[in-house]
Amino acid sequence: MTGSGDTNRPRSVLCVRLGAIGDVANALTVASAIKAADPDVRVGWATHPLSAPLVCGHPAVDRVHLVPRTRSPRALAGVVRELRSGDYDAALDLQRLQKSALLARLSGARRVVGFDRPRTKEVSWIWTNERIATGPREEHMLLQYMRFPRLLGFADESTPPPRELPSDPEAVAFAEALVDELRSPVLLNLGASKPAKLWPAGSFRALCQELLAAGVGPLVLLGGPGDKELGAEVAAGLDVRDLSGATTLPMVWEIARRARVMVTGDTGAMHLAAAVGAPVVAVFGPGDAGRTGPYGPGHVLLRGGVRVPSLDGLAPGRGSAVSRMDETPVGPVREAVLEIVKTAESRVR
């Protein structure tokens, strides 16, 4: 059945969103909305270890359940026992997959809430007994997530999606030391989880050269452990700080919190930056920009060199274009960065 704002609020809620990084960052708006409405509600979160830094220590999450990436029946049975020990009133499948929906169902919660049937994958809807209302096809994922606290009675149509990430003292100290040295950096996030989402290294290098020639800096390169060679290729002979492969997830969002802008592809880092309020220049290829781009005002999204409308509302057709990452030239990205930097400088004055 489809829910419509049940006022019988649960006193304990389990959120199941195992990965990926950007999706977990966006889905955390559910926990934040619940806690903002009622701080006494217990919120648990089931996640894969890779995404744990996003939920461990999060102000809206009371208990974290680590779900190993394994098919071992013994390991999964242990996870189910732990979930059941939480005695949750409601379990939310925020991932739409068989594994996440089944974990929500096996948690023992009376109410098992999932996405509306057309949006689910792998027939995962069979494990839920309540579903959020179907929204516009191109509704941003963050707005889709907000349908969960609305169904449970913790939000209404006027409630904006709350964004917050944990504060890690070591990451804060690292970011503050970097900013003390470099002041407000311009970030270039090089990596991506899939090759189809990678902006070419040559494009990033050319962008660095053009920004430095325009007097824009300091430039800091970011990337995951597998992006060290990419960082070395982009940084060779240039006056940039290469931190690719040298930062934790909390370091990435704490640096972004203090940065002037982040240039990135369709990556988890893009959503981390948006979540802490950093302006983002995002290069998109075949991804659905309308649903999965950086949410909120102040961002610039480019596909094939053409700007996609702002993602803080609905823009019909904005996610329909398909192109390769290498079809976005350096020029429009450079101009977007210069525009954001100029705007920030004018505010300081």
Salt bridges, closest charged atoms under 4 A:
ASP6 OD2 - ARG111 NH2 3.08
ASP23 OD2 - ARG17 NH2 3.22
ASP38 OD2 - ARG11 NH1 2.78
ASP62 OD2 - LYS35 NZ 2.84
GLU82 OE2 - HIS65 ND1 2.81
ASP116 OD1 - ARG119 NE 3.53
GLU130 OE2 - ARG111 NE 2.63
GLU138 OE2 - ARG137 NH2 2.77
GLU139 OE1 - ARG147 NE 2.99
GLU157 OE2 - ARG150 NE 3.78
GLU176 OE2 - ARG258 NH2 3.59
GLU181 OE2 - ARG241 NH2 2.44
GLU210 OE1 - ARG334 NH1 2.23
GLU254 OE1 - ARG257 NE 3.07
GLU254 OE1 - ARG258 NH1 2.81
ASP266 OD2 - LYS197 NZ 3.38
ASP326 OD1 - ARG324 NE 3.02
GLU327 OE2 - ARG324 NH1 3.39
GLU335 OE2 - ARG334 NH2 2.90
GLU339 OE1 - ARG307 NH2 3.10
GLU345 OE2 - ARG260 NH1 3.67
